[in-house]
Every structure is written in structure tokens, then in C-alpha cells.
């Protein structure tokens, strides 16, 4: 149940009985052979699946995040940290003013972590606000799936290669894992990671990806309970 499929009267009726809202944030950034909007497509798919079960509406996603290190990869579009935080704060304050009191932020991008700290501040400032922030790829349930499959999770590798994120054929071989020794600028980042994947297999069997999605969805549904 996305806001784009509803009118304002639908939301007014909804708010008489429920005050939950799902907000999706992510990034438009390089993901190797995967879609530039991978960090939106995954949390949005989780949001849609959760909404189908709970009827909690999904706000239009914030398609841009904090990705300065990928500037040398064409197609990456990044916001400054201050801009991202200002947008998130505006959205939270605005929705709170309309009567939403329980907000679940589904985040698809590691660079957006400053938003989590901001949300903690707003919970202490806005009366009655309950909020949660979910990074699907770091969840214990998701990590457990990766461990059982014997696959190393990383940026733009098999972990994010859902069918709905694929826009090109994926290499059949695995890539050596790479990690930055320190904070890198954009030129250093491209030199280190090359095609954009941080290493490991580029894909995984469909059953592994389904288990991964199901694990994350279970987390989202549990968090929507706002105990």
C-alpha cells in the first residue's frame, strides 16, 4: 500500500485506526553489475511485502543517500550528509505533525548511518514518536543465512544480487575480497574496487536469496509491531 496509490482521504481514514508509516531510504550509487538503485530496490521490496501483510502505508522512497566515495563511478548521485539529515528530519517532523506516531525507517545503504543518530534525537524531542531504523544486511537473521550458505556478504556481491536488482549478466567467477585500510577518496575507492564489487561471489542460488529475503521480511514485520 504505497502513498502513490492512495489519496489524502484514504490516509485520513487510515490515521483514525493506525499511526504507523514505513519510510524507505537508500542511495543511487554504483553496485557493480547491479542496478544503481539497488539500495532502494531491496528495502522497497521489503516494505511492499510487509505492507501487503499489515496494510501499513509506504512513503515514496528517498532515492539519494550519502555516497561521496563513489563519485568517480558515473551514475552515482550523492547528497551531502547535512542535506540528507535535513531531508530525513523534515520528513519525520512533517509526518509526525499529520498524526503518524510510529515510524519504521527501512535503510538500504550503509553510508546513511548518520540518519539513525538523528532519529534517536527526534524520538526524544517529538511527543509520542516511536521510531525504529532497520539495516537489513547487518541483521543477525540475514547474517545467519549467509553463514549457513558459506558465502561472504559484501557490497555489490551475491548479497544484493536479487533478481529485481539485476540489470546485466553477472560474472560466474568469484572476486577476491578487498577492504579499505582507511577512509578513501573517490579516486582511491575506484582504484581499489575496480568494477565496484567489494569481492566474493557475484551471485547465489535462488533458494539462498529467498531465504535471505524471508529473514529480513520477518525482521521488518516484527519491528512493525512496535512493542
C-alpha positions as CSV (number, residue, x, y, z in Angstrom):
1,X,0.0,0.0,0.0
2,X,2.1,2.9,-1.3
3,X,1.1,6.5,-0.9
4,X,1.2,6.9,-4.6
5,X,-1.8,4.5,-4.9
6,X,-3.8,6.4,-2.3
7,X,-5.4,9.8,-1.9
8,X,-5.4,12.1,1.1
9,X,-8.8,11.0,2.2
10,X,-7.6,7.4,2.3
11,X,-4.8,8.4,4.7
12,X,-7.1,10.4,6.8
13,X,-9.3,7.4,7.3
14,X,-6.2,5.2,7.9
15,X,-5.0,7.5,10.7
16,X,-8.2,7.1,12.6
17,X,-7.2,3.5,13.4
18,X,-3.4,3.3,12.9
19,X,-0.5,5.6,13.1
20,X,2.3,3.6,11.5
21,X,4.3,4.5,8.4
22,X,7.2,2.9,6.5
23,X,9.9,5.2,5.2
24,X,12.5,3.8,2.8
25,X,15.9,5.4,2.4
26,X,18.9,4.2,0.4
27,X,21.1,5.6,-2.3
28,X,21.7,6.0,-6.0
29,X,25.2,4.6,-6.3
30,X,27.3,2.0,-8.1
31,X,26.7,-1.6,-7.4
32,X,29.0,-3.3,-9.9
33,X,26.8,-5.1,-12.4
34,X,23.7,-4.5,-10.4
35,X,21.2,-1.6,-10.6
36,X,22.3,1.8,-9.5
37,X,19.2,1.8,-7.3
38,X,19.9,-1.5,-5.6
39,X,20.0,0.3,-2.2
40,X,16.4,1.4,-2.8
41,X,15.0,-1.6,-4.6
42,X,15.8,-4.0,-1.7
43,X,14.3,-2.1,1.2
44,X,11.4,-1.0,-1.0
45,X,10.6,-4.7,-1.9
46,X,10.7,-5.5,1.8
47,X,8.4,-2.5,2.5
48,X,5.9,-3.6,-0.1
49,X,5.9,-7.2,1.2
50,X,5.4,-6.0,4.8
51,X,2.7,-3.6,3.7
52,X,0.8,-6.3,1.9
53,X,0.6,-8.2,5.2
54,X,0.0,-5.3,7.6
55,X,-1.6,-2.6,5.5
56,X,0.9,-0.1,6.8
57,X,1.4,2.5,4.1
58,X,4.8,3.0,2.4
59,X,6.0,6.6,1.7
60,X,7.8,7.4,-1.5
61,X,11.5,6.4,-1.1
62,X,14.3,8.8,-0.6
63,X,16.3,7.7,-3.7
64,X,19.5,9.6,-2.8
65,X,21.8,9.0,0.2
66,X,25.4,9.7,1.3
67,X,27.9,8.2,-1.2
68,X,30.8,10.6,-1.7
69,X,33.4,7.8,-2.0
70,X,31.7,6.6,-5.2
71,X,31.8,10.0,-7.1
72,X,34.2,8.5,-9.7
73,X,31.6,5.9,-10.7
74,X,29.3,7.6,-13.3
75,X,25.6,7.3,-12.3
76,X,26.2,7.7,-8.6
77,X,24.2,10.7,-7.3
78,X,25.0,11.6,-3.7
79,X,23.8,14.1,-1.1
80,X,25.9,15.9,1.4
81,X,25.5,14.5,4.9
82,X,23.9,17.7,6.1
83,X,21.4,17.6,3.2
84,X,20.4,14.0,3.8
85,X,19.9,14.7,7.5
86,X,17.8,17.8,6.8
87,X,15.5,15.9,4.4
88,X,15.0,13.0,6.9
89,X,14.3,15.4,9.7
90,X,11.8,17.3,7.6
91,X,10.0,14.1,6.7
92,X,9.9,12.9,10.2
93,X,8.6,16.2,11.6
94,X,6.1,16.6,8.8
95,X,4.6,13.1,9.2
96,X,4.6,13.5,13.0
97,X,2.6,16.7,12.5
98,X,0.0,14.8,10.5
99,X,-0.5,12.2,13.2
100,X,1.9,9.4,12.4
101,X,3.4,8.3,15.6
102,X,5.2,5.0,14.8
103,X,7.8,5.3,12.1
104,X,9.9,2.4,10.7
105,X,12.8,3.5,8.5
106,X,14.0,0.8,6.2
107,X,17.5,1.7,5.1
108,X,19.4,0.1,2.2
109,X,22.7,2.0,2.4
110,X,25.5,1.9,5.0
111,X,26.5,5.4,4.3
112,X,23.2,6.7,5.7
113,X,24.1,5.8,9.3
114,X,24.0,9.4,10.5
115,X,20.3,9.3,10.0
116,X,20.0,6.7,12.7
117,X,21.5,9.0,15.3
118,X,19.2,11.8,14.1
119,X,16.2,9.6,14.6
120,X,17.3,8.9,18.2
121,X,17.3,12.7,18.8
122,X,13.9,13.2,17.3
123,X,12.4,10.4,19.4
124,X,13.4,12.4,22.4
125,X,12.0,15.6,21.0
126,X,8.7,14.9,19.3
127,X,5.9,13.9,21.7
128,X,4.7,10.4,21.3
129,X,7.0,9.5,18.5
130,X,8.2,5.9,18.4
131,X,10.7,5.1,15.7
132,X,13.0,2.3,14.5
133,X,15.8,2.1,12.0
134,X,16.5,-1.2,10.2
135,X,19.6,-2.0,8.2
136,X,18.6,-5.3,6.6
137,X,22.1,-6.5,5.5
138,X,23.6,-6.3,9.1
139,X,20.7,-8.1,10.8
140,X,21.6,-11.2,12.7
141,X,18.9,-13.2,10.8
142,X,20.4,-12.2,7.4
143,X,24.0,-12.9,8.6
144,X,22.9,-16.3,9.7
145,X,21.6,-17.1,6.2
146,X,25.0,-16.0,4.8
147,X,26.8,-18.2,7.3
148,X,24.7,-21.3,6.6
149,X,25.4,-20.8,2.9
150,X,29.1,-20.3,3.4
151,X,29.1,-17.1,1.4
152,X,30.8,-13.8,2.5
153,X,28.4,-10.9,2.4
154,X,29.7,-7.6,1.0
155,X,28.8,-4.6,-1.2
156,X,27.6,-5.4,-4.7
157,X,28.3,-9.1,-4.4
158,X,25.8,-12.0,-4.2
159,X,24.2,-10.5,-1.0
160,X,22.5,-7.8,-3.1
161,X,22.0,-9.8,-6.3
162,X,18.3,-10.3,-6.1
163,X,16.6,-10.9,-9.4
164,X,14.9,-7.5,-9.2
165,X,18.3,-5.8,-8.9
166,X,20.0,-7.4,-11.9
167,X,20.4,-5.3,-15.0
168,X,23.2,-7.2,-16.7
169,X,24.8,-10.7,-16.8
170,X,26.8,-11.4,-13.6
171,X,30.3,-12.9,-13.7
172,X,30.4,-16.6,-12.9
173,X,33.7,-16.4,-11.0
174,X,34.3,-15.0,-7.5
175,X,36.3,-11.9,-6.9
176,X,38.9,-11.6,-4.2
177,X,37.6,-9.7,-1.2
178,X,39.0,-6.2,-0.7
179,X,38.8,-3.8,2.2
180,X,39.9,-0.2,2.6
181,X,42.8,0.4,5.0
182,X,41.4,3.8,5.9
183,X,38.9,6.4,4.6
184,X,39.4,6.7,0.9
185,X,38.7,9.5,-1.5
186,X,36.7,8.8,-4.7
187,X,39.7,8.1,-6.9
188,X,41.3,5.7,-4.4
189,X,38.0,3.9,-4.0
190,X,37.7,3.3,-7.7
191,X,41.3,2.1,-7.9
192,X,40.7,-0.4,-5.1
193,X,37.4,-1.8,-6.0
194,X,37.5,-1.7,-9.8
195,X,34.2,-2.9,-11.1
196,X,32.5,-1.8,-7.8
197,X,32.0,-5.1,-6.1
198,X,33.9,-5.4,-2.8
199,X,34.6,-9.1,-3.6
200,X,33.2,-12.6,-3.2
201,X,30.8,-14.4,-5.5
202,X,28.6,-12.2,-7.7
203,X,25.5,-14.4,-7.3
204,X,24.0,-17.1,-5.1
205,X,21.4,-19.8,-5.7
206,X,17.8,-18.7,-5.8
207,X,16.9,-20.6,-2.7
208,X,19.6,-18.7,-0.7
209,X,18.3,-15.3,-2.0
210,X,14.8,-16.3,-1.0
211,X,15.9,-17.3,2.5
212,X,17.7,-14.0,2.8
213,X,14.6,-12.0,1.8
214,X,12.4,-14.1,4.1
215,X,14.7,-13.5,7.0
216,X,14.8,-9.7,6.5
217,X,11.0,-9.6,6.0
218,X,10.5,-11.4,9.3
219,X,12.5,-8.8,11.0
220,X,10.5,-6.0,9.4
221,X,7.2,-7.5,10.4
222,X,8.4,-7.9,14.0
223,X,9.6,-4.3,14.1
224,X,6.2,-3.0,12.8
225,X,4.7,-4.4,16.0
226,X,6.4,-1.6,17.9
227,X,6.3,-3.4,21.2
